[in-house]
Amino acid sequence: MLERALTGSTRYKKLLGVLLVFMGLGFAAYLTQWNRGLTITGMSRDVSWGIYIAQFTFLVGVAASAVMVVLPYYLHDVKAFGKITILGEFLAIASVTMCLLFIFVDLGKPMRILNVLLYPTLNSVLFWDMIVLNGYLLLNLLIGWNVLEAERKGTLYPNWVKPLIYISIPWAVSIHTVTAFLYAGLPGREYWLTAIMAARFLASAFCSGPALLIMLSYLVKKYSRFDPGKEAIDKLATIMTYAMLISVFFVGLEFFTAFYSNIPGHMDALKYMFVGLEGHHKLVPVMWLFAILAVAGVALLLHPDVRKNEKMLLAAAACVFFSMYIEKGVGLIVAGFIPNPFNQVREYVPSIPEMMIALGIWATGFFVLTVLYKIAVSVKEEVGA
Amino acid sequence: METGRRNFLKIGGICALGLGSLRVVNAFGKTETPKFTANLQALTAKRWAMAIDMKKCWEKGPPGCTDCVLACHSTHNVPDIGTQKEEIKWIWEEKYENVFPGQESGMEPEAIREKPFMVLCNHCKHAPCTRVCPTQATFKRADGITMMDFHRCIGCRYCMAGCPFGARSFNFRDPRPYIKTELNPAFPTRDRGVVEKCNFCEERLAAGKMPACVEACKCKALCFGDLEDPNSEVRKALGSQFSIRRRPELGTEPGVYYII
């Protein structure tokens, strides 16, 4: 099947070319980090994780695109999703690939990464996150590839794939839960120390994943002869609506607990994000953009007639995706370090090379995604023709 | 017997795996625990701890005295990077409101509000940093010291997120050009990309010496000893004066006590 990725229209090749340029720039920036160390980033002694870990956290959520189509299709027999399970699974593969790359570039000693396997440490959540992420990547590769190959041959996928599909559903829950546990179990980081963290991760994953999938399905429909189907998109939109409402509700719960209890440690990070703390307010405009996008997304999604309109739905999906991007991919990680253990505010701004590396990884993810989608769409076109 | 190329390769692969595993089994079979003799002069304890008598420090020490910091940082080749962003420190000064956030009343005597407090790794009994480390590069010793293995650390900085005391520093760049004190060849310099922090001078304890900061303090404000030995210096100091610890509500059981 892989040969289908090697041929394609000029537009396909141009897209890959553009992505390769960004990948190259990111790689060049990474070489300077490799030579000079993490000093080239904006991270500091006080904010010791920055956009790398934040992007990783957000992208774990995007990987939920797979389970949100696989679960209704295989457990509830929602036939409309049959055509697009492959799109969800391939998006999950691209997302998890980016997650792993973001972890890699965040390491101070990347050449020692295998120490995680050489000295397996069961009490470290990071060890378990490594297990669940790699497992999810492998599951989606095996499932997606075999189901697609069977479709191409006009047969049913091999029997051994079925249990993997069922395993992949709770496994998807595990990647969000374990990633949330990375943060939610640390004493002294009050903003992260909340029992609702894993629930928040699941809710935001279940809206940001489908949001991107809706936008990608539109592109697939526009630029190929494969139509994911209106019914599938409508159902995804419903899922996204509920998940988005729950996400916004969960963020509101954090505000209530912090501000009604009036405990400084619980209020500080929220204050820093939305109004600034001790004269420091670099995140304030970004977080208000989150608030505006979230409200706009909810407003567009609430009425079924509005979200059934294709243009409106795309706008809503973009609002959902970017608001959740800001919430997980910018705010959550940085604000967790503010104020520092000495109750001082030390701000963080990513450096240019740091952003180039991040952009390079996004380009890599989209490169993987483009190639996988090209294969899937080619097969669908052949079968459909 | 009919056999295709596929089967031949399969059987060949299994045989190769079998032969290979024999070497692994042998290696494990031969493993013996390394033989060494402990230094008989070494100082040992059930749980090392420190009591810092801030009053002694302020009253007897000359103003602006940083003997303990200098002694520690020169003993351990701690670099002076020169920026707040990448600062590396094992023991340093902070103000009361920063050391004990949430405990300040705002009505403390000016001396307490303005005078420096010494902060260092608390060598917590239930250390969150060792709990989160994915490679056991930071770990607890039986005597309570929280150790760092600079050669195993992958630089993920999870321990820095886990430490509620800001005790850990990361080598964002190669620290060696920034070592401004005379190089101590008896202690390893660090490489770029690893985390470091106070080690309660375990290398000096092993040689029968007290920690460098304790030894350097002329006014004997730093008191070091075995917390589980009722006759130790540290227990006597804590038993006779009121002391507090940083963020006790987190349950990490810090091993550094402050007498104010």
Interface residues (C-beta under 8 A of the other chain):
Chain A: R36 G37 L38 T39 T41 M43 S44 R45 D46 S48 W49 I103 D106 L107 G108 K109 P110 R112 I113 N115 V116 L118 Y119 T121 N123 S124 V125 L126 F127 M130 L182 Y183 L186 P187 G188 R189 P264 G265 G336 F337 N340 P341 F342 N343 Q344 R346
Chain B: Q84 K85 E86 E87 I88 E94 E97 N98 V99 P101 G102 P128 R131 V132 C133 P134 T135 Q136 A137 R152 C153 I154 G155 C156 R157 Y158 M160 A161 G162 C163 P164 F165 G166 S169 F170 N171 F172 R173 D174 D191 R192 G193 V194 V195 R247 L250 G251 T252
